[in-house]
């Protein structure tokens, strides 16, 4: 009977991507200790057997979210992650925040929606040529700057109409404001994090190198594949029809 680890292929790919390298032992958060294999040259080394299990758990959560038609928000604003997060979110047609987390994005969503609607309105006016007709050049310059700022802050969430059902956060320690708001709103978090983060701050922790592009890319690709698999199995709830429109009229003699 084979004794090979069922996650061996994933473990090998994680190792090749350098996902096993954590931070120095002095920066280690106590909550990550059970997932540390050892140290090398003063840096923590993750036990990739355990990391693979954590990743599979996070993948299952996202596949379930996809099957249930849930909205997943991807968050990663630090330089090492922002472009990768945006690419993943766009590929899965999900909202994202990669430039700056605006305070109140979840906890004061009503006000955030007003800014999003303003952006959508300006985009519509620009595409229709209405801005050219309504405003002189100097005014259009000012409006253009406003649009640029709105796109920078809200471009990744312009299509959402409510707060997300689940969040994928790269480096929850860095994105502590987003994490705090998610907690306040009761939104589950999948945290892709290194040894300096508190795993108790997230619902599903994935302990990997969160500062290395290859490591982040691998994890995001795995998560995105599971989300897409779930979305393919999603069956929208049938639209309810008034019983009166479906019942045949009684016949008369």
GUKOLPA-660385 format. One record per atom (N, C-alpha, C): residue number from 1; residue in one letter; atom name; y, x, z. Coordinates in steps of 0.001 Angstrom, whole numbers, padded with zeros to 6 digits. Atoms other than C-alpha are relative to their C-alpha. Example, Ala and Ser with C-alpha at 12.3 -4.5 7.8 and 13.67 -1.06 7.14 Angstrom:
// GUKOLPA-660385
nr_rest_atom_north_east_up
1_A_N_-001190_000890_000000
1_A_CA_-004500_012300_007800
1_A_C_001200_000900_000000
2_S_N_-001190_-000820_-000060
2_S_CA_-001060_013670_007140
2_S_C_001090_-000770_000730
END
This chain:
// GUKOLPA-660385
nr_rest_atom_north_east_up
1_X_N_-001191_000851_000000
1_X_CA_000000_000000_000000
1_X_C_001249_000892_000000
2_X_N_-001200_-000821_000127
2_X_CA_003406_001359_-000997
2_X_C_000885_-000136_001237
3_X_N_-000906_-000008_-001155
3_X_CA_005726_002355_001840
3_X_C_001430_000317_-000426
4_X_N_-001336_-000335_000503
4_X_CA_008740_002985_-000370
4_X_C_001014_-001032_000477
5_X_N_-001074_000876_-000457
5_X_CA_011989_001551_000957
5_X_C_000416_-000924_-001151
6_X_N_-000371_000922_001079
6_X_CA_012798_-001613_-001058
6_X_C_001429_000202_-000494
7_X_N_-001391_-000253_000385
7_X_CA_016439_-000478_-001139
7_X_C_000190_001427_-000526
8_X_N_-000105_-001417_000334
8_X_CA_015638_003052_-002321
8_X_C_000915_000275_-001184
9_X_N_-000857_-000208_001167
9_X_CA_017340_002690_-005682
9_X_C_001471_-000086_000382
10_X_N_-001373_000156_-000458
10_X_CA_020530_001475_-004027
10_X_C_000403_001179_000879
11_X_N_-000278_-001147_-000869
11_X_CA_020318_004238_-001405
11_X_C_000288_001244_-000836
12_X_N_-000191_-001170_000867
12_X_CA_019992_006853_-004149
12_X_C_001349_-000049_-000698
13_X_N_-001284_000134_000688
13_X_CA_023019_005501_-005981
13_X_C_001170_000167_000977
14_X_N_-001025_-000197_-001016
14_X_CA_025058_005371_-002782
14_X_C_000174_001489_000308
15_X_N_-000046_-001437_-000284
15_X_CA_024163_008988_-002093
15_X_C_000695_000748_-001134
16_X_N_-000592_-000665_001160
16_X_CA_025087_010060_-005626
16_X_C_001510_-000243_-000079
17_X_N_-001427_000340_000038
17_X_CA_028475_008336_-005225
17_X_C_000768_000602_001170
18_X_N_-000672_-000590_-001160
18_X_CA_029208_010204_-001986
18_X_C_000356_-001013_001064
19_X_N_-000323_001069_-000945
19_X_CA_029202_006976_000003
19_X_C_-000378_000349_001434
20_X_N_000496_-000337_-001334
20_X_CA_027516_008693_002951
20_X_C_000998_000792_000846
21_X_N_-000967_-000805_-000756
21_X_CA_030561_010753_003960
21_X_C_001003_-000868_000751
22_X_N_-001003_000677_-000811
22_X_CA_032574_009325_006850
22_X_C_001112_000965_000369
23_X_N_-001076_-000870_-000457
23_X_CA_035549_010781_008669
23_X_C_-000507_000950_001090
24_X_N_000381_-000926_-001066
24_X_CA_035553_013444_011350
24_X_C_-000443_-000776_001238
25_X_N_000527_000659_-001191
25_X_CA_033736_012623_014573
25_X_C_001119_-000426_000938
26_X_N_-001117_000323_-000889
26_X_CA_037058_012633_016440
26_X_C_000688_-001314_-000379
27_X_N_-000614_001239_000472
27_X_CA_038207_009652_014330
27_X_C_-000969_-001187_000045
28_X_N_001019_001040_000031
28_X_CA_034998_007680_014739
28_X_C_000308_-001139_000972
29_X_N_-000106_001155_-000886
29_X_CA_035309_004158_016103
29_X_C_-001373_-000230_000631
30_X_N_001289_000150_-000684
30_X_CA_032595_003528_018722
30_X_C_-000927_-001041_-000626
31_X_N_000831_001064_000568
31_X_CA_031397_000384_016927
31_X_C_-000847_000468_-001176
32_X_N_000751_-000489_001166
32_X_CA_030179_002470_013969
32_X_C_-001114_000968_000383
33_X_N_000971_-001005_-000435
33_X_CA_028026_004837_016035
33_X_C_-001441_-000315_-000376
34_X_N_001390_000296_000358
34_X_CA_024725_002977_015414
34_X_C_-000328_000242_-001475
35_X_N_000215_-000145_001428
35_X_CA_025198_003517_011679
35_X_C_000219_001444_-000485
36_X_N_-000210_-001410_000320
36_X_CA_025816_007279_011825
36_X_C_-001339_000750_000076
37_X_N_001248_-000773_000052
37_X_CA_022899_009502_010783
37_X_C_000158_001337_000713
38_X_N_-000258_-001305_-000589
38_X_CA_024475_012735_011914
38_X_C_001365_000484_-000435
39_X_N_-001285_-000549_000428
39_X_CA_027329_015075_011069
39_X_C_-000228_001266_-000823
40_X_N_000057_-001200_000824
40_X_CA_028021_017820_008585
40_X_C_001400_000579_-000072
41_X_N_-001288_-000688_-000016
41_X_CA_030832_020315_008967
41_X_C_001059_-000830_000711
42_X_N_-000932_000763_-000816
42_X_CA_032418_018049_011561
42_X_C_000251_-001420_-000460
43_X_N_-000214_001348_000520
43_X_CA_032300_014878_009439
43_X_C_-001235_-000871_000212
44_X_N_001109_000938_-000169
44_X_CA_030195_011804_010131
44_X_C_-000734_-000214_-001318
45_X_N_000835_000324_001149
45_X_CA_027319_011078_007775
45_X_C_-000665_-001339_000274
46_X_N_000580_001327_-000190
46_X_CA_026301_007450_007371
46_X_C_-001496_000006_-000282
47_X_N_001415_000241_000275
47_X_CA_022676_006388_007536
47_X_C_-000052_-001004_-001163
48_X_N_-000072_000853_001181
48_X_CA_022428_005016_003993
48_X_C_-001085_-001067_-000031
49_X_N_001013_001049_-000107
49_X_CA_019265_003098_004828
49_X_C_000621_-001240_000651
50_X_N_-000680_001102_-000675
50_X_CA_021367_000990_007192
50_X_C_001154_-000538_-000851
51_X_N_-001095_000438_000872
51_X_CA_024310_000916_004784
51_X_C_-000519_-000929_-001087
52_X_N_000582_000831_001057
52_X_CA_022060_-000514_002069
52_X_C_-000292_-001406_000509
53_X_N_000289_001307_-000591
53_X_CA_020990_-003322_004391
53_X_C_001293_-000782_000203
54_X_N_-001298_000648_-000182
54_X_CA_024608_-004070_005263
54_X_C_000555_-000506_-001327
55_X_N_-000510_000384_001319
55_X_CA_025546_-004137_001587
55_X_C_-000771_-001195_-000550
56_X_N_000793_001126_000473
56_X_CA_022670_-006468_000739
56_X_C_000400_-001288_000715
57_X_N_-000452_001161_-000767
57_X_CA_023831_-008805_003502
57_X_C_001326_-000527_-000545
58_X_N_-001293_000398_000569
58_X_CA_027365_-008824_002081
58_X_C_-000180_-000614_-001384
59_X_N_000272_000538_001334
59_X_CA_025996_-009425_-001413
59_X_C_-000539_-001423_000086
60_X_N_000547_001342_-000192
60_X_CA_024035_-012429_-000170
60_X_C_001107_-000990_000343
61_X_N_-001120_000865_-000381
61_X_CA_027199_-013847_001401
61_X_C_000855_-000362_-001211
62_X_N_-000814_000277_001186
62_X_CA_029100_-013517_-001880
62_X_C_-000752_-000841_-001019
63_X_N_000780_000828_000924
63_X_CA_026272_-014964_-003951
63_X_C_000023_-001454_000467
64_X_N_-000066_001354_-000553
64_X_CA_026239_-017971_-001634
64_X_C_001369_-000621_-000242
65_X_N_-001356_000493_000263
65_X_CA_030007_-018278_-001961
65_X_C_000143_-000428_-001452
66_X_N_-000057_000341_001410
66_X_CA_029664_-018240_-005738
66_X_C_-000751_-001288_-000313
67_X_N_000802_001206_000229
67_X_CA_026936_-020901_-005681
67_X_C_000721_-001251_000486
68_X_N_-000700_001139_-000583
68_X_CA_029178_-023131_-003599
68_X_C_001411_-000183_-000549
69_X_N_-001304_000158_000637
69_X_CA_032226_-022691_-005811
69_X_C_001168_000431_000861
70_X_N_-001041_-000452_-000907
70_X_CA_034209_-020847_-003147
70_X_C_000943_000998_-000672
71_X_N_-000996_-000957_000489
71_X_CA_037344_-018798_-003766
71_X_C_-000068_001266_000845
72_X_N_000085_-001297_-000666
72_X_CA_037038_-015097_-002923
72_X_C_001264_000788_-000317
73_X_N_-001187_-000828_000209
73_X_CA_040182_-013033_-002433
73_X_C_-000355_001462_000259
74_X_N_000224_-001432_-000143
74_X_CA_039946_-009273_-002981
74_X_C_001303_000659_000448
75_X_N_-001192_-000648_-000556
75_X_CA_042341_-007119_-000959
75_X_C_-000226_001505_000101
76_X_N_000057_-001449_-000094
76_X_CA_042976_-003397_-001332
76_X_C_001288_000584_-000538
77_X_N_-001323_-000447_000444
77_X_CA_046477_-001960_-001425
77_X_C_000179_001512_000041
78_X_N_-000186_-001447_-000038
78_X_CA_045921_001742_-000743
78_X_C_-000334_000593_-001374
79_X_N_000070_-000595_001330
79_X_CA_046087_004085_-003734
79_X_C_-001423_000157_-000514
80_X_N_001368_-000263_000432
80_X_CA_042374_004912_-003809
80_X_C_-000719_-001267_-000466
81_X_N_000737_001237_000238
81_X_CA_041400_001239_-004077
81_X_C_000689_-001004_-000910
82_X_N_-000742_001101_000621
82_X_CA_044145_-000837_-005688
82_X_C_-000427_-000321_-001432
83_X_N_000373_000252_001399
83_X_CA_043247_-000396_-009367
83_X_C_-001434_-000503_-000112
84_X_N_001404_000403_000022
84_X_CA_039533_-000775_-008666
84_X_C_-000150_-001446_000464
85_X_N_000040_001363_-000519
85_X_CA_040100_-003953_-006674
85_X_C_000528_-000979_-001045
86_X_N_-000574_000869_001033
86_X_CA_042301_-005449_-009379
86_X_C_-000981_-000205_-001148
87_X_N_000968_000092_001097
87_X_CA_039713_-004684_-012062
87_X_C_-001159_-000920_000363
88_X_N_001118_000823_-000450
88_X_CA_036936_-006296_-010025
88_X_C_000397_-001464_000109
89_X_N_-000463_001375_-000174
89_X_CA_038957_-009391_-009164
89_X_C_000222_-000681_-001345
90_X_N_-000240_000585_001320
90_X_CA_040031_-009944_-012755
90_X_C_-001316_-000263_-000725
91_X_N_001293_000172_000660
91_X_CA_036454_-009492_-013986
91_X_C_-000745_-001225_000533
92_X_N_000664_001145_-000615
92_X_CA_035254_-012169_-011560
92_X_C_000889_-001235_000059
93_X_N_-000970_001101_000051
93_X_CA_038316_-014382_-012124
93_X_C_000330_-000519_001396
94_X_N_-000348_000327_-001378
94_X_CA_039271_-014290_-008459
94_X_C_001377_000577_000345
95_X_N_-001317_-000503_-000395
95_X_CA_042646_-013784_-006733
95_X_C_-000101_001363_000684
96_X_N_-000005_-001332_-000599
96_X_CA_043654_-010368_-005455
96_X_C_001391_000376_000488
97_X_N_-001248_-000597_-000492
97_X_CA_046312_-008470_-003516
97_X_C_-000210_001501_-000031
98_X_N_000194_-001442_000161
98_X_CA_046667_-004845_-004555
98_X_C_001285_000811_000118
99_X_N_-001257_-000739_-000096
99_X_CA_050348_-003943_-004292
99_X_C_000543_000040_001430
100_X_N_-000560_000089_-001354
100_X_CA_051554_-005151_-000915
100_X_C_-000418_-001318_000619
101_X_N_000318_001240_-000691
101_X_CA_050370_-007656_001649
101_X_C_001281_-000564_000598
102_X_N_-001205_000656_-000500
102_X_CA_053237_-010054_002300
102_X_C_-000367_-000783_001257
103_X_N_000269_000722_-001233
103_X_CA_053287_-011286_005882
103_X_C_000106_-001501_-000189
104_X_N_000009_001445_000157
104_X_CA_052396_-014974_006026
104_X_C_-000748_-000473_-001226
105_X_N_000697_000383_001228
105_X_CA_050340_-014912_002827
105_X_C_-001094_-001029_000271
106_X_N_001003_000989_-000392
106_X_CA_047643_-016854_004669
106_X_C_000535_-000969_001041
107_X_N_-000442_000829_-001126
107_X_CA_049342_-018125_007808
107_X_C_001224_-000853_-000311
108_X_N_-001156_000799_000410
108_X_CA_052433_-019448_006026
108_X_C_-000103_-000274_-001497
109_X_N_000305_000142_001419
109_X_CA_050860_-020355_002718
109_X_C_000929_-000994_-000696
110_X_N_-000912_000984_000611
110_X_CA_053193_-023319_002133
110_X_C_001225_000685_-000582
111_X_N_-001166_-000729_000503
111_X_CA_056153_-020965_001794
111_X_C_-000375_000951_-001123
112_X_N_000465_-000895_001054
112_X_CA_054152_-018499_-000277
112_X_C_-000182_-000772_-001303
113_X_N_000189_000825_001192
113_X_CA_053276_-021330_-002677
113_X_C_001331_-000248_-000714
114_X_N_-001313_000216_000616
114_X_CA_056991_-021921_-003243
114_X_C_000387_001203_-000861
115_X_N_-000309_-001192_000773
115_X_CA_057388_-018309_-004407
115_X_C_-000881_000082_-001244
116_X_N_000913_000004_001138
116_X_CA_054341_-018641_-006635
116_X_C_000467_-000999_-001051
117_X_N_-000484_001015_000936
117_X_CA_055711_-021839_-008178
117_X_C_001263_000473_-000702
118_X_N_-001205_-000562_000619
118_X_CA_059022_-020076_-008788
118_X_C_-000391_000976_-001106
119_X_N_000472_-000954_001006
119_X_CA_057174_-017300_-010635
119_X_C_-000562_-000727_-001215
120_X_N_000593_000750_001113
120_X_CA_055207_-019791_-012728
120_X_C_001070_-000692_-000826
121_X_N_-001092_000673_000704
121_X_CA_058395_-021669_-013582
121_X_C_000767_000975_-000885
122_X_N_-000724_-001003_000779
122_X_CA_060181_-018504_-014713
122_X_C_-000824_000478_-001183
123_X_N_000872_-000420_001097
123_X_CA_057177_-017444_-016784
123_X_C_000010_-001041_-001128
124_X_N_000001_001076_000992
124_X_CA_057110_-020828_-018513
124_X_C_001304_-000014_-000785
125_X_N_-001304_-000010_000666
125_X_CA_060833_-020670_-019264
125_X_C_000139_001199_-000934
126_X_N_-000086_-001186_000844
126_X_CA_060496_-017160_-020631
126_X_C_-000836_-000166_-001263
127_X_N_000891_000162_001144
127_X_CA_057554_-017996_-022880
127_X_C_000504_-001044_-000982
128_X_N_-000516_001062_000873
128_X_CA_059270_-021120_-024217
128_X_C_001334_000365_-000636
129_X_N_-001303_-000402_000520
129_X_CA_062509_-019264_-024909
129_X_C_001156_-000664_000719
130_X_N_-001051_000722_-000715
130_X_CA_064405_-021427_-022445
130_X_C_000948_000938_000731
131_X_N_-000876_-000958_-000679
131_X_CA_065696_-018402_-020539
131_X_C_001074_000524_-000942
132_X_N_-000949_-000508_000996
132_X_CA_067355_-017135_-023715
132_X_C_001105_-001021_-000250
133_X_N_-000977_001050_000308
133_X_CA_069045_-020486_-024249
133_X_C_000907_-000335_001180
134_X_N_-000729_000457_-001181
134_X_CA_070153_-021168_-020681
134_X_C_000913_001049_000618
135_X_N_-000710_-001034_-000750
135_X_CA_071420_-017798_-019485
135_X_C_000569_001081_-000919
136_X_N_-000570_-001129_000731
136_X_CA_073683_-015030_-020699
136_X_C_-000800_001253_000348
137_X_N_000794_-001216_-000152
137_X_CA_072347_-011493_-020929
137_X_C_000011_000535_001432
138_X_N_-000104_-000529_-001358
138_X_CA_073621_-010402_-017504
138_X_C_-000852_-000815_000975
139_X_N_000797_000873_-000863
139_X_CA_071978_-013404_-015833
139_X_C_-001492_000215_-000252
140_X_N_001408_-000221_000326
140_X_CA_068724_-012741_-017671
140_X_C_-000513_001300_000607
141_X_N_000388_-001262_-000633
141_X_CA_068689_-009188_-016330
141_X_C_-000345_-000228_001473
142_X_N_000234_000303_-001417
142_X_CA_068952_-010496_-012772
142_X_C_-001302_-000777_000167
143_X_N_001226_000808_-000064
143_X_CA_066223_-013060_-013418
143_X_C_-001225_000864_-000298
144_X_N_001097_-000901_000327
144_X_CA_064055_-010357_-014975
144_X_C_-000421_000833_001193
145_X_N_000302_-000770_-001207
145_X_CA_064311_-008293_-011806
145_X_C_-000715_-000869_001035
146_X_N_000654_000924_-000931
146_X_CA_063388_-011337_-009746
146_X_C_-001457_-000213_-000406
147_X_N_001360_000188_000488
147_X_CA_060337_-011913_-011939
147_X_C_-000871_001213_000299
148_X_N_000763_-001224_-000262
148_X_CA_059254_-008301_-011605
148_X_C_-000420_000079_001465
149_X_N_000304_-000044_-001434
149_X_CA_059438_-008539_-007825
149_X_C_-001052_-001041_000360
150_X_N_000967_001057_-000272
150_X_CA_057540_-011828_-007760
150_X_C_-001383_000367_-000530
151_X_N_001278_-000425_000573
151_X_CA_054836_-010429_-010045
151_X_C_-000630_001082_000860
152_X_N_000506_-001085_-000852
152_X_CA_054525_-007332_-007886
152_X_C_-000626_-000552_001275
153_X_N_000472_000537_-001272
153_X_CA_054093_-009403_-004736
153_X_C_-001078_-001070_-000136
154_X_N_000867_001179_000075
154_X_CA_052245_-012473_-006007
154_X_C_-000786_-000136_-001304
155_X_N_000651_000113_001302
155_X_CA_050903_-011740_-009487
155_X_C_-001499_-000234_000071
156_X_N_001450_000132_-000103
156_X_CA_047304_-011570_-008281
156_X_C_-000464_-001304_000606
157_X_N_000403_001259_-000632
157_X_CA_047359_-014914_-006488
157_X_C_000695_-001198_-000632
158_X_N_-000831_001025_000614
158_X_CA_049400_-016952_-008934
158_X_C_-000774_-001287_-000309
159_X_N_000777_001186_000357
159_X_CA_046534_-019338_-009712
159_X_C_-000589_-000734_001196
160_X_N_000636_000673_-001136
160_X_CA_045457_-020215_-006172
160_X_C_000863_-001146_000513
161_X_N_-000697_001179_-000508
161_X_CA_046360_-023571_-004675
161_X_C_-000245_-000203_001492
162_X_N_000283_000091_-001426
162_X_CA_044959_-023022_-001186
162_X_C_-000430_001379_000488
163_X_N_000462_-001283_-000528
163_X_CA_043953_-020208_001128
163_X_C_-001447_000242_-000417
164_X_N_001359_-000299_000468
164_X_CA_040742_-018402_000094
164_X_C_-001062_-000393_001020
165_X_N_001116_000355_-000875
165_X_CA_037330_-019264_001508
165_X_C_-000638_001232_000641
166_X_N_000567_-001254_-000496
166_X_CA_036264_-015637_001989
166_X_C_000810_001149_-000590
167_X_N_-000766_-001145_000471
167_X_CA_037914_-012216_001645
167_X_C_-000866_001252_-000045
168_X_N_000593_-001332_000077
168_X_CA_036686_-008807_000510
168_X_C_001136_000987_000201
169_X_N_-001102_-000895_-000365
169_X_CA_038860_-006153_002138
169_X_C_-000480_001448_-000017
170_X_N_000282_-001430_000005
170_X_CA_038774_-002451_001332
170_X_C_000834_000661_001086
171_X_N_-000623_-000659_-001140
171_X_CA_039560_-000534_004541
171_X_C_000761_-000993_000876
172_X_N_-000649_000975_-000883
172_X_CA_040257_-003311_007084
172_X_C_000984_000630_000982
173_X_N_-000928_-000659_-000913
173_X_CA_041943_-000776_009365
173_X_C_001369_000160_-000668
174_X_N_-001247_-000150_000750
174_X_CA_044561_-000089_006698
174_X_C_000634_-001366_-000264
175_X_N_-000471_001348_000328
175_X_CA_044835_-003808_005843
175_X_C_-000013_-000886_001246
176_X_N_000126_000707_-001270
176_X_CA_045160_-004854_009480
176_X_C_000785_-001308_000042
177_X_N_-000778_001243_000000
177_X_CA_047818_-007501_008788
177_X_C_-000795_-001103_-000709
178_X_N_000821_000971_000724
178_X_CA_045604_-009236_006218
178_X_C_-001169_-000455_000862
179_X_N_001141_000322_-000865
179_X_CA_042675_-009081_008641
179_X_C_000434_-000923_001134
180_X_N_-000494_000832_-001103
180_X_CA_044739_-010550_011486
180_X_C_000277_-001428_-000476
181_X_N_-000289_001336_000524
181_X_CA_045885_-013452_009293
181_X_C_-001292_-000742_-000338
182_X_N_001294_000618_000301
182_X_CA_042313_-014097_008125
182_X_C_-000656_-000507_001278
183_X_N_000547_000429_-001286
183_X_CA_041203_-014251_011755
183_X_C_000669_-001292_000457
184_X_N_-000744_001175_-000458
184_X_CA_043940_-016754_012545
184_X_C_-000389_-001250_-000774
185_X_N_000367_001139_000844
185_X_CA_042844_-018972_009651
185_X_C_-001507_-000246_-000033
186_X_N_001446_000186_-000031
186_X_CA_039121_-018571_010353
186_X_C_-000692_000328_-001308
187_X_N_000569_-000375_001298
187_X_CA_038405_-016915_006996
187_X_C_-000947_001184_000187
188_X_N_000946_-001116_-000119
188_X_CA_035248_-014730_006870
188_X_C_000456_001207_-000815
189_X_N_-000415_-001240_000665
189_X_CA_035791_-011096_005868
189_X_C_-001198_000890_-000265
190_X_N_000913_-001082_000333
190_X_CA_033573_-008647_004035
190_X_C_000843_001266_000004
191_X_N_-000799_-001206_-000136
191_X_CA_034939_-005272_005105
191_X_C_-000721_001228_-000511
192_X_N_000527_-001266_000520
192_X_CA_034248_-002153_003046
192_X_C_000763_001085_000745
193_X_N_-000720_-000819_-000957
193_X_CA_035044_000467_005651
193_X_C_-000706_001313_000308
194_X_N_000544_-001290_-000407
194_X_CA_034569_004005_006908
194_X_C_-000175_000027_001515
195_X_N_000364_-000134_-001411
195_X_CA_033735_005337_010360
195_X_C_001167_-000148_000963
196_X_N_-001161_000151_-000881
196_X_CA_037283_004926_011686
196_X_C_000361_-001460_000248
197_X_N_-000312_001422_-000126
197_X_CA_037192_001116_011496
197_X_C_-000877_-000679_001040
198_X_N_000726_000800_-000983
198_X_CA_036071_-001479_014019
198_X_C_-000798_-001076_-000723
199_X_N_000815_000957_000752
199_X_CA_033144_-003394_012550
199_X_C_000070_-001402_000603
200_X_N_-000098_001314_-000637
200_X_CA_033765_-006209_015044
200_X_C_001175_-000813_-000549
201_X_N_-001143_000691_000585
201_X_CA_036935_-007072_013118
201_X_C_-000354_-000759_-001270
202_X_N_000398_000657_001243
202_X_CA_034957_-008320_010111
202_X_C_-001292_-000779_000203
203_X_N_001214_000811_-000054
203_X_CA_032165_-010800_009422
203_X_C_-001195_000767_-000526
204_X_N_001047_-000817_000625
204_X_CA_030143_-008506_007163
204_X_C_000576_001388_-000244
205_X_N_-000488_-001372_000166
205_X_CA_030690_-004749_007457
205_X_C_-000876_000744_-001000
206_X_N_000709_-000892_000913
206_X_CA_029744_-002331_004665
206_X_C_000540_001401_000259
207_X_N_-000461_-001323_-000417
207_X_CA_029956_001222_006029
207_X_C_-000284_001045_-001067
208_X_N_000071_-001000_001067
208_X_CA_030680_003695_003243
208_X_C_001292_000822_000028
209_X_N_-001234_-000751_000213
209_X_CA_033258_006254_002213
209_X_C_000996_-000927_-000695
210_X_N_-000965_000937_000580
210_X_CA_036307_004017_001636
210_X_C_001231_000704_-000565
211_X_N_-001108_-000769_000565
211_X_CA_038523_006809_000307
211_X_C_-000386_000678_-001305
212_X_N_000525_-000640_001205
212_X_CA_036380_007933_-002635
212_X_C_-000216_-001056_-001075
213_X_N_000043_000999_001065
213_X_CA_036717_006089_-005945
213_X_C_-001425_-000363_-000402
214_X_N_001380_000268_000424
214_X_CA_033030_006447_-006871
214_X_C_-000708_-000902_001000
215_X_N_000619_000804_-001059
215_X_CA_031934_004970_-003544
215_X_C_000530_-001431_-000024
216_X_N_-000614_001329_000042
216_X_CA_034391_002057_-003699
216_X_C_-000471_-000762_-001235
217_X_N_000409_000627_001252
217_X_CA_033475_001361_-007316
217_X_C_-001417_-000533_000078
218_X_N_001391_000430_-000110
218_X_CA_029765_001200_-006602
218_X_C_-000119_-001266_000842
219_X_N_000086_001166_-000886
219_X_CA_030200_-001238_-003719
219_X_C_000624_-001232_-000661
220_X_N_-000651_001132_000663
220_X_CA_032636_-003444_-005643
220_X_C_-000847_-000534_-001143
221_X_N_000863_000439_001099
221_X_CA_030303_-003538_-008638
221_X_C_-001187_-000806_000514
222_X_N_001128_000717_-000598
222_X_CA_027409_-004595_-006428
222_X_C_000435_-001383_000488
223_X_N_-000500_001274_-000508
223_X_CA_029464_-007302_-004759
223_X_C_000355_-000952_-001136
224_X_N_-000406_000829_001130
224_X_CA_030872_-008544_-008067
224_X_C_-001215_-000578_-000722
225_X_N_001207_000476_000677
225_X_CA_027389_-008796_-009614
225_X_C_-000622_-001168_000756
226_X_N_000561_001085_-000807
226_X_CA_026191_-010963_-006730
226_X_C_000876_-001246_-000077
227_X_N_-000917_001131_000112
227_X_CA_029288_-013142_-006897
227_X_C_-000179_-000701_-001338
228_X_N_000188_000578_001325
228_X_CA_028811_-013645_-010627
228_X_C_-001330_-000739_-000104
229_X_N_001302_000670_000006
229_X_CA_025131_-014496_-010132
229_X_C_000105_-001351_000695
230_X_N_-000185_001259_-000704
230_X_CA_026148_-017134_-007632
230_X_C_000807_-000998_-000816
231_X_N_-000843_000887_000797
231_X_CA_028848_-018544_-009893
231_X_C_-000782_-000650_-001143
232_X_N_000815_000551_001095
232_X_CA_026314_-018995_-012696
232_X_C_-000889_-001137_000476
233_X_N_000858_001047_-000560
233_X_CA_024223_-021159_-010380
233_X_C_000805_-001158_000577
234_X_N_-000859_001038_-000572
234_X_CA_027200_-023243_-009276
234_X_C_-000043_-001260_-000850
235_X_N_-000001_001300_000673
235_X_CA_026927_-026919_-010133
235_X_C_001086_-000856_000634
236_X_N_-001083_000805_-000574
236_X_CA_030181_-028867_-009663
236_X_C_-000512_-001364_000439
237_X_N_000386_001326_-000477
237_X_CA_029850_-032055_-007681
237_X_C_000376_-001044_-001039
238_X_N_-000312_001021_001005
238_X_CA_029652_-035079_-009979
238_X_C_001200_-000834_000413
239_X_N_-001165_000836_-000271
239_X_CA_032800_-037121_-010260
239_X_C_-000450_-001394_000356
240_X_N_000388_001338_-000427
240_X_CA_032440_-040361_-008344
240_X_C_000680_-001043_-000866
241_X_N_-000515_001087_000817
241_X_CA_032861_-043474_-010423
241_X_C_000001_-001276_000810
242_X_N_-000084_001271_-000726
242_X_CA_033986_-046754_-008988
242_X_C_-001198_-000862_-000364
243_X_N_001186_000810_000249
243_X_CA_030887_-048914_-008590
243_X_C_000297_-001189_-000900
244_X_N_-000333_001180_000786
244_X_CA_032727_-051808_-010164
244_X_C_000010_000290_-001485
245_X_N_-000031_-000338_001419
245_X_CA_033032_-049922_-013452
245_X_C_-001396_000251_-000545
246_X_N_001343_-000301_000465
246_X_CA_029302_-049195_-013538
246_X_C_-000927_-001215_000036
247_X_N_000859_001165_-000105
247_X_CA_027901_-052586_-012634
247_X_C_000190_-000939_-001210
248_X_N_-000145_000939_001142
248_X_CA_027144_-054867_-015591
248_X_C_000524_-001338_000482
249_X_N_-000514_001310_-000353
249_X_CA_028971_-058137_-015573
249_X_C_-001136_-001029_-000009
250_X_N_001063_001008_000001
250_X_CA_026802_-061104_-014632
250_X_C_000100_-000889_-001232
251_X_N_000025_000875_001173
251_X_CA_025739_-063243_-017555
251_X_C_000191_-001442_000430
252_X_N_-000191_001430_-000295
252_X_CA_026704_-066895_-017674
252_X_C_-000782_-000819_-000981
253_X_N_000782_000884_000900
253_X_CA_024649_-069721_-019111
253_X_C_000954_-000797_-000887
END
